[in-house]
Amino acid sequence: MNQTSPTGSSRRIMAAMFLPLFAALLSISIVNVALPAIEDSLGASSADLQWVLSGYALAFGMALVPAGRAGDIWGRRRLFMIGVVLFGLASLGAALAMSPLVLNAARLFMGFAAGILTPQVIGMIQQLFTGSARGRAYGMMGTVIGVAVAAGPALGGLIIDTTGTDFGWRATFLINVPVTAAALLCILLWLPKPQDDDAAPGAEAQAPTGGQPQGILRLDPLGVVLLSLAVLLLMLPFIQFRSLLGGLSAVAGLLVLWLWMLWERRAGRRHESAPMVNLKLFALPSYTLNTIVLGLYFAGMPAIWAVVAVYVQQGQGQGALIAGLVTLPSAAMVVLLSSRVGRAVERKGPRMLVAGTVTAVLAMLLLSGAAALMATPYGSLWLLAAALGVVGVSQALIIPSAQTLSMHDVPEQMAGAAGGVAQTVQRVFTAIGIAVVTGIYFSVSQEQGHQSGIVIATLVIAALMLSSVAAAIFAARRAGQAGPQEPPGPQEHRGR
């Protein structure tokens, strides 16, 4: 079912895809304001709270590429439904947890389930939409991402302030249960079921050829193990072991990543469908360069939500609800702009990407200035909120543009794995950025107070965002010099 113009059917399809994605992304940001309540209710230690955050991110990052590849092989709709069901069950387990250990086990399971469902969304957009409709779908995806990240703290603060500490933090997980139930119903009613849902597009229709793997070997088990281990070793230093042990872990992660690449190249020589990720994918400049732009953006920007939440509550003595409300202008700008950007990305994508990265730098400078004014009679939290609105503008420009441009030349049969790789890059860069920025914030805050902490942290993010500006300019120039790229692998493309 390829859509080139918006219809009621395409809107229903997007609702079915994006409802569980919203819940999965909301669970990343909503928990930030719930941590103090979890600490009081369960007697959780600082290490327990760290794993409430990092366990989800770690499991999420490790599942993305294998799940994307599995969807390419055995049917994205099927994997999507499995991920949605598991996410709902894990959320219920988190809401009912009576100890930090049980809560963190549930959070790991939630992250794993989110990692299963997320790459299927990208694969299904490639599969079900073409032309300008695909840009609109990615624009709506950008809206979902921006709103989930920015509105999560406000929703969490509202729930906790109105329902009390103990039930409040549980409700932040419990809301996923009816959301995923509704999403499952929408999937069953509205998401097209391919006739060959148990086969990769363009792959199973062909007779097996020499060297082509069969059964579970099609998932490339050794490739799955190597890449999952590499992601684990690379992320651990930034979410848990910030020490010499963490440094050794990162070095080991790079070594395992190199081994994975050697294995994938060897598997690809044996048969084109053998590797989990066909490394020819990275020969597509549109995919590689725009994935890098998104990765560099995520290396800095997500950290601002953690910094602002801490600053408003600990530095300004405000409650969780106010900390969340400060982020709402960002969500509002994403809602207003993302779909428009998606509609225009076919014509103006590279230019909007450059504009978005420049706007991100400007937003951090404005936020730094607004934070500095907090020490004067002219300061106000709503100035911070206005600056965060500019962050929303940058998100609306960058995410739909980079996502659409990165997948433009990727063949459908590789879409899930390609989306998984891109999402994994974002998760790893996010973990690194949050570790660096929050580490700087807390270090400066201990010495000079929260005021100096947020000013320095926002300037650091602005410096990090300059790298995304440079990458976006380079990607835009390459896009202007080259036409559409020849995709790797089989050329058959079938809308299902």
N, C-alpha and C positions, 0 to 999 in steps of 0.2 A: 504493500500500500504506500505508494509514493505521493506525497502531497506537495503541490507547488503553490497553493493558495490556502489561506486560513479557512477552515470549515468547522462545523460543529463536531464532526468526527475527529479531526486533528486536535481540537481543544480537549476533547474527552481523553484521547490517547495521552496527551501531555499531563492531564490531571492524574491519570493512573500511574504514570512514570514518576512524576515529581512529588507526589504526596509522601511516599516513603522516603524519598531522598531528603525532603525537608525535615522529616523526623530524625533521620540519621545525622544530618548536619546540625540540627538544633541541639542534639545531645552533646555536641562538642562545646557549644557556647553557654548553654543554660546552666551547666554544672558549675561554672565559675562563681556565680553568686550563691550557690548552694553549699559550698565547702564549709563555711563557718557553721551552718546548721547541721551538717553531717558530723562535724567534729564534736559538737555539743551533744547530739543525739546518740551517737555510737561510741563516743569516747575515742575517736580515731586519732592516731598519731600523725605527725607531719609526713612521715613516710607513707602511711596509709592514704592520706589525702593526695600525695604526689602520684600514687598509682591509680587513684580514681580518675585523674586526668590522663596520665601517660599510658596506662594499660589499654584504654580505649584506642588512643592514637597508634600504639604499637601494633595491636591486633589488626586494626584497620589497614595500616600500611602493608603488613605482611600478606594480607589476603587479596589485595587488589589485582595484581597481575595474574596469579593462578586462576582467580575467579573469572577475570575477563577472558582468559584463554578457554576456560571451561565453557563459558557462555558461547564463544565462537564455535566450539565443537558440538556441544550437546543441546544448544538452544537457549537463547538469552531470556526469553519469557519464563522458561522453566526455572533457571537459576535465580531470576529476579524474584519469583514467588517464594522459592526456598529461603532466600535472604530476608524477605519481608516477614515470613512466619517466624524465623529464628530471632529476628530483631525484636518482634513483639514479645516473644516468650522470655528473652533475656531481659527486656525492660521490666517485665512483671517480676522477674527474679530480683532485679536491683531494687525495685520498690518495696519488696517484702523482706529484704535483707535485715538480719538482726545482729550482724557483726561486720566489721570492716573486711574480714577475709571473704565472706560471702558476697559482699557488695563488689569487691574488686574482681572476684571470679565472674560475676554477672557482667561487669563492665568489659572485661576481656571478651566475653561471649558476644556482647553488644557490638564491640568493635569489629569482631570477626564477621558477624552478620552484615554490618554496614559495608564491610569490604567486599562481601559477595554481591550485594545489590547495586552498589554504586557504578562499577564499570559496565554493567548491563545497560544502564541508562544511556551512556554514550554510544554503545553498540547499537541500541535500538533506534536512537536518533539517526545514526548513519544508515540504518536499515530501512526505516519507515519514512524518511523525509529527504527531499532533494531540493536543490536550488535555494530560492529565497526562503522557502518554508523551513529549511534546515537552519538557516540563520535565525529565524524567529524562534525555533525550538531551543537553540543554544542561548538566545536572548532570555527566554523564559527560565532556562536553567540558571543563568546568571542571576536573575531576580530571586530565584529560590535560594541560591547560595548566599547572596547578600542579605536577604531578609532573615534567614535562619541564623546567620552569624551575628547580625546586629540586633535582632529582636529577642534573641535567646535570653540575654541578661535581664531585659525588661520584663519578659514573661516570667522568668524564674523569680525575680524580685517581687513581682505582684503576687505570685502564688505563695511564696514564703511569708510575706507580710500579711496576707489575708487569712491564711490557714494555720499559721503557727509553725514553730521550728520543726518539730518531729514529723508531723504529717506533711509539711510543706516540701521538704527535700524529697520525700518519697513521691509526692505528687508530680515533681519535675520528671521523674521516670515513668510514673503511671500513665501520664497523658499519652505516651507512645502507644499504649495498648489499644485504645479506641481508634487512634489515627491509623495504626497498621491494619486493624480490622476493616476500617473503611477503605483503606488502600487495596486490600486484598479483594474486596468486593468490586472495586473499580477495575482492577486488573482482569478479573473473571468476566466482567460485563463488556469492557471497552477495549482492552489491549488485544490486538489481533493475534490469533494463534496461527503460527506458520504451519503449513502442511507438513513440512519437514522439520518440525521443532526439535527432533532428536539428531539433527545433522547440521554441520556447519554449512553456511551458504556456499554453493559452488564447489564443495569438497566431496560430500558423500554421494552426490549425484554421479560422480565419476567412479569407474572401476578402480580398485586398488592397483597401484603400480609398484614396481620393485623398490624396496626400501621404505615404502610408506608405512608408518607405525599403525598398529591396530589396537583397539580396546583402550585400556587405561594408559598405555604407552603414548597415545596421542596427546596426553596432557604434558608429556615430557617430565616424568617424576624427578629425575635428577636435576633438571633445570629449576623445577619448583623448589626443591630443597636448597639448592645453592643460592637462588635469589632471595628466598625467605630468610636464610641465615645471614646473607649480606645486609638486608634491610634491618634485621634485628641488631646486628653488631654496629651498624652505622647510627641507628637511632638511640640505642641505650646510653651512650655517653651524654647525650643532650637532654634526656628525660630522667636519668637516674644517676649514673656514675660520672660525676663531673670531677674526675681525678686522674691520676696516672693510669689507673685501671681502665678508665673510660677512653683515654688516648690510645692505649693498646687495643681496645675493642674497635675503635674507629679504623686503625691501621689494618687490623684483621678483616674488618668489613670490606675495605677497599681491595684487599687481596682476594677475598672470596668473590667479590663482584667481578674482578678480572678473570677468575677461574670460570665464573658463570658465562662471561662473554666468550671465552675460548670454547666452552662446551656448546653454546648455542651456535657458534660459527661452524663447529664440527658437525653438529646435528643438521644444520642447514645444508651442508655439502652432501650429506647422505640422502636427504629428501627435503624438498621445500617446505613440507608441512610438518616436519619432525620437531623443530625447535618450538619452545613455548612462545618465544618472541623472535620473529624473523628479523635479524639484524639489518637486513636491507631497508627496514623501516626508517632507520636513522640516516639513510642516504637521501631521504626526502627533506629538502631544506625547509619547506613549509611546516612540516611536523616538528623537526628538531629545533628550529630557531624559535618558533612560537611556544613550544613546550618550555624552553629555557626562559623566555620572557615571563611566563606564568610562574615558573619555579622561583625566579629571582624576586618577583612581586610577593609571593607567599613567604619568602625568607624574611620579610620585614613586616608587612602590614598586619597579619593576624596577631602579632604580639601586642599591638596597641590596645586590643580589647581587654587583655589580661591586665595591662598596665593601668588603663583607665578605671577598671573595676576596683583595683586595689587602691588607687589614688583617691577616688571619690569616697570609698568606705573608710579607709584607714587614714588617709591624709586630710580629708575634709569632714570626717565623722558623720557621713550620711548613711542612710539605710540601703538595703539591696535594691529597693524599688527605684530610688533616685539614681543609683548607679546604672540601672538598666534604662531608665528614661533618657539619660544623656546620650545613649547610643541610637535612639529612635530616628533622629534626622538622617543618619546614614542609611537606615533601612528604607526611609521614605524616598530618598533620592534613587536608590536602587530600583524600587518599584516603579518610579516615574520614568526612568531612563532606559533600563535594560532591554525592554521589548523594542524600543525605538532603535537602539543600537543594533539589536539583532536583525531588524529589517534592513538596516543600511550597511551591514557588514560586507555584503557582496560587492558593494561599490566603494566603500570608504574604510574597509577593515584595517589596513596597515596604518592609515592616518589616525584613526580613532585609537589604535593601540599606542601610538606615540603620544597622542594627547592624553590618554589615560595615565601613562607612566609619569609624564610631566605633572599632571594634576596630583598624583600621589605625593610627589616631592613637595609641591605647593601646600598640600593638605597638612603634611607634617610640620612644615614651617609655620603655618597658621596655628596649628595646635600647640606648638612650642611657645609661640607668642601669647596665645590665650592662657596657657599655663603660667607663664611668667607674670601676667597681669593679675593672677590670683593673689599675689603678695601685695597688691595695691588696692585702693578703694574702687578701682574700675573693674576689678576682676569679677567673673560670674561663671558658674557652671554652664550657663547657657551659651557662653562664648565657646566653651569646650564643645558643647553640643553642635554649634554652628560649624566649627572646624571639622567635626566628625561627619557632618553633612557633606563636606567636600571630599572626605574619604569615600563616601557612598558614590559620589560622581565618578571617582577614579575606578571603583569596582565595576560600576555599570559600563564604563568604557572598555576596561581591560578584559574582564572575564569572558563575556560573550564573543568579543573580537578574537582574542587569542585562542579560545576553544574552537571556534568555527574555522579559523585559518589553519590551526594545527591539524585538523582532521580533514581538510579539504581534499587532499590527494591520497588519503589512506583508503585502500580497498576495503569493501564491506567485510570480507572474510577475516580481516585482521583488526576490525574496529574495537572489539572488546579488549584484546590484549594491548592494543595501542592506547586505549583509554586508561587501562590499568597502569601502564607504565607512566603516563602523564600524571595520573593521580598520585602514584607512588612518589614521583619526583616532588610533587607539591607537599605531600605529607612529610617527607624527609627534610625539605627546606623549611617547612613550618616548624618542625621540632628544633632545628638548628636556630632559627630566628628567635623563637620564643625563649630558648635557653640563654642566648646571648643577650637579648634585650632585657628580659626580666632580671637576669643576673646583674646587669649594669644598673638597672633601676634600684634593686634592693641594696646593692653595694653603696651607691650614691646616697640613697635614703638613710642608711644607717649612719653615715658620716655627716651629711648636710641637710637631711630632712626630705620629706616626700616632695616638696616643691621643687627642689633641685633635681630630684630623681626623675620626675616626669619630663622636665625640660631637657635634660641630657638624653633620656631615652628616646624622645621624639626626634631629636637631632640625629641620633644614631640611626634611627629608621630612615630619616630623610637621606642620609649618606648611603644606606643600603639601597634605597630606591633609585639612586643615580645609576646603579648597575643595570637596573631594569630599563631605564631610559636608553642607555647605550645599546642594550640588546634589542629593544624595540626599533630603534633607528636603523640598526644593521639589518634586522628582519624586513623592515619596510623597503629598504634599498634593494635587498635581494628579490623581494616580491615584484618590485618595479622592473627589474632586469630580466626576470625569467617568467615564462608562461607556465601553464599547468605542468606538473611533473609526472613522469611515467611511473605509475605505482608498481611496487614489487608484487610478485606472485601472480596468480591467475587473474585474468582481466574480466571474468564474468561478474556481472553485478545484477543481482535480482532483488527487487523490492518485494518484501513479504508482508 
